[in-house]
Amino acid sequence: MALLQIQEPGGKEAKPLHRLAVGIDLGTTNSLVSASCGMRVETLADEAGEHLLPSVVHYRKGGEPLVGFEAKAILVEDPLNTIASIKRLLGKSLSELKAEQGYLPFEFDESRGDGAPAIATAAGSKDAIRVSADILAALVARAENSLKGKLEGAVITVPAYFNDAQRQQTKDAAALAGINVLRLLNEPTAAAVAYGLDSEDQGNVIVFDLGGGTFDVSLLNLNKGVFEVLATGGDTSLGGDDIDSAIADWIAQQMESAGLTSIPSRGRLLQLANGAKHGLSDNDAFDIVFEDWSASLDVSTLQKLTAEIIGRTIRTCRRVLRDAALTIDNIDNIVMVGGSTRMPLVRDAVAEFFGKAPLTDIDPDKVVAIGAGIQADVLIGNKSSDSFLLLDVNPLSLGIETMGELVEKIIPRNTTIPVAKAQEFTTFKDGQTVMSLHVVQGERELVSDCRSLARFELRGIPAMVAGAAKIRVSFQVDADGLLSVTAEELSTGTKAEIQVKPSYGLESSLIEDMLQDSQSNAQVDMETRSIKEAQLEATQLLDAIANALVADGELLTKDEADKLALSIKDLESIMQEGSSTQIRAATEELNQVSSDFAAKRMDLHIANALRGESIDAVKNETE
Amino acid sequence: MQSLNSNYFQLFNLPESCVLDQDKLSEAYRVQQQEIHPDRFANAPEPEKLRAIQLSSYLNEAYETLKSPLRRAAYLLSLREIDVENVDQNDLGMELLLEQIQLREQLDELPMDDSALDELDRLRMEVRVKLDSRQAKFAEHFEQEQFADAKKIYHELQFLYKLLAEIDAGEETRLGY
């Protein structure tokens, strides 16, 4: 019998064991990790006190990668081995990346397939999953150092508009970094949670999230602890980076007009552009200086340079309102998220469109991580089940390719998830045992205008006359927004075997290789964790007994006290050096030895309690 | 926790009828999701997690069906074993066909620029008025168990909702969304 922690009647409940869970904002420009610190969720800082971790990784031959500020410092000097904005590469093919307008300073490893692009670095081929995993690992290390424990789970945020491939690759990166993903959470929803719980507002909220590389707008309804996403829209290739790019183009033009013979590298231009952009948040004009050359960029020029980009964001806001069948008058609050919303031009455009000033109280760089941390706490079980609930939606319609390269939509966009839809198919030829399905995401009619997700091959269909087979294919989108497919031939009840060939990213065998590498380290990790857990339990027991002795030590006879003291000493010494099994054995031993003491305490406290009760109450019980 | 065998109305403790209290539906939906959503089982064993996804999906499907007047109508008919997928000659009267042709023509003849916006608005209102009266008729037939007649009206509703969607799409194109 375990030693009971006996409280006075009416005393506080024992605190549940607090499990370590964090929220992670894996951003294009900066990443953050947050955790519950007492009553609030806060972002965690590194040793230098910095909360942001630049999403930059520097690879060097024969050494560990550098992540964060150190890597960022080398970015302009060594663009081939220093990777920034890796988030823009997730879920995309090589040909797509090459065609995309945008500065890609590194070299691709041309030996890789089109669907799984990787960057050639001094430390070997690194794909988006690997680079993202390195950033995640740095955040995990920061969290475990600060919180002094092993991480049990994390909520990782993704842009609401991320498609299936981008989400899956984010999950793969987390697996590679050894993280147990509790949920992939949409960034605007995370922000809504951080604000919603802070202000306890009810009503319709627009979250306008303009980050370094992605843009999302979500419309949520907050009501009685339920956050329901009504509609979402966005662009996963639109962000502050594009604004920097527009300014860099202008700088280059100015330099050329001024007759400069050697224009600095694109990387340097972007650095200058970024500085100017930040400067113009506080001033009406900013002097850009490069060696002997300088030029002044003012707000009205900036407005012209960013008009198209900002215009696109406002058009998306319109679309989202329509999808939710609401108007501007129905919107109670607008929340600004993402570093790029610090620009006065962006804030003004949003305020003008919605006819009210947006909320900016919570740091737009931190709000997503904080929301994720809040949900992580709930999902890991640290909070009661009365907590808020998030109902999110899928951002893109899911469809299958049909005759004539057309798309038939199976699950329309903005459907609340999780969701399952079934569709029936039949065979073309006599004796056909295999069927192929091409699943795409997007709103267009033609397959070529949509995003290819995967090809599913259904095998094991019982051979029948053409058209006789009734194959029900079930499409399931889970709470992370990921698709899975099952199929059953109805007349015979056979479950068809499904093989998924994802259009982007690695085949599952490659992912397994990557995971196996990290798993050999995992064995060692598991024993370390086991010991830590055993030590934790032992400490709790020792503390409880120490308190009990202070309170009721006189209940013990000399013999009993000696025996107990010996058992305590045994556990204390083995705790330091023993294996987890040994520690647990000693803990159990102490439990046994102290059980009589516990029983005596129990009797005593019940007797005291009874004496303290009113005479009337006792009388009632005996009547 | 409701099982997957309840019909959608039972799931939300609502009466099986054409008329629906949207607030009651939303409230019942939220209360149920609070209990069985996968987020409540994020740390539970795998079988419980899968069950939560299944139940939550079913709940979402039920909610979407009952929320939409057209889908609710189809669902009510299906509960009476009337399959709306099977459309036959008798379902579409001459009157309906003429109405379809006329409304369609009005939409197709509009210019592709934003000078058509006012006319689109007017057309939309006309369709909404027809929808309201058709919906009332559907309820009447259904309550009096005249299911064949109810099915005919259902197909009229189907056409009108489709036209409404096309009017909206036409507006979006002209506004440049």
Interface residues (C-beta under 8 A of the other chain):
Chain A: G153 L182 R183 N223 K224 G225 V226 R315 R318 R319 R322 Q375 V378 L379 I380 G381 S385 L389 L390 L391 T415 T416 I417 P418 V419 A420 K421 Q476 D478 A479
Chain B: R30 Q33 Q34 H37 P38 D39 R40 A42 N43 I53 Q54 S56 S57 Y58 N60 E61 Y63 E64 D168 E172 G176 Y177
